[in-house]
Amino acid sequence: MKTYVFDASALFIFLLKQAGSDKVSALLKEAMHGRGRILMSAVNYGEVYGSILRQHGKDRALAIMSAVKPLPIELMDSTPQRAMQAADLKAKYKLYYVDSFAAALAIEHKATLVTSDSDFKKLGQGVPVMWLG
């Protein structure tokens, strides 16, 4: 079974039905049918909530995140070990710290990172990436 890690942009693309949302939908359907696994760092999940909160207010942000809850996305906590690996990746590849959590999770689980964020190009061949958009 293939494992994928969503960064914040993957969830945004799905929610806003932007270019690449068809790929995200297909991955979600695979996971619903037990043919794939989707992970997301709680840090990146919080990034999505925070952005919606800033743009649309708390009620809308809570409603949207409530609608996301039944999706087959496994939220992974930020443990001290994951935080340190994220910091290592931030230092090595000059990623934003929040982005480094998605990269660290993909490395930890030997997963494909799903993103539209070109910042992840800095990883080179270190992490397989499915590009959206």
Secondary structure, 3 states (H helix, E strand, C coil): CEEEEECHHHHHHHHHCCCCHHHHHHHHHHHHCCCEEEEEEHHHHHHHHHHHHHHHCHHHHHHHHHHHCCCCEEEECCCHHHHHHHHHHHHHHCCCHHHHHHHHHHHHCCCEEEECCHHHHHHCCCCCEEECC
